[in-house]
Amino acid sequence: MSGKAGEELGVLALASTPVISVAEGASLADAIRLMAEKGYRRLPVVDPDTGELKGIITATDILGFLVAGPKHELMVEKHGEDLAAALSEPVSSIAVRAISIEVGSSVLDALELMVAEHVGGLPVVDASGRLWAIITERDLVKALAGRPTGARVAELMTPDPVSIRPEASLREAVELMVERGFRRLPVVGPDGGLTGIVTSMDIIRLFHAAMREGRLSPELLETRVGDVCTRPVVSVGPGDDVGRAAQLMWEHGIGGLLVVEPRTGRLVGIITERDFFKLLPG
């Protein structure tokens, strides 16, 4: 997408609508259910009567409250280690202020704001602050999918990504994600072999299943990463065009790809939706 095209294209042309949101009085259990069933890792939080945007909550925010992170102390103070009780907490207690963009803005305005604010999604609101749509990294992936860009995966990827062992616990995985600001971790065995990948949404879906089956307890967090990670891994080569990486992400509904050297099978990097912002002019 050229700068000129991005300037002319209105944000609603690329944004997702209707947008799935959650009422500010809804519980964390409600948010987990919506995320797991709809496949969204972020939800705008709205006033149920007016539709006014009040904040945003992400899968990482929820895991940071329930498992590890600055807000976890609040959970322990109020609920101890009772995960079921903690899930009754309203989303408004941990939602963060939403950086938004108005409906009349351009796509390029939105993408530049996401880069400047280091966020992966922007609610789109009208002059009254009412939610209309949301534009995310995933929408940029859709725009790039299958289109030759002239850029190679190796130019955008993060080399030598932080990984986790298959025998590590989910608690360790979440602690690492929250501490480092990651949403996904390659799972690598002691021999350096790639076992799978674990994401914040994998863990959200596990929580959702445990809620439905009545087995939500602190012991769930001691589950081995290797037992719940996604496999086989969808991967891309470092020499592939970025458009192919976008196509694979879009086809599989995922936000990141492990980059594997095709001749050796060695993990050499990771490329995520956010890395596509590096293609923007400027």
Helices and strands as residue ranges (DSSP letters): H 3-8, G 11-13, E 22-23, H 28-38, E 42-46, E 53-58, H 59-66, H 72-79, H 83-86, G 91-93, E 101-102, H 107-117, E 121-125, E 131-136, H 137-144, H 153-156, E 158-159, H 170-180, E 184-188, E 194-199, H 200-213, G 218-222, H 225-228, E 235-236, H 242-252, E 256-260, E 267-272, G 273-279
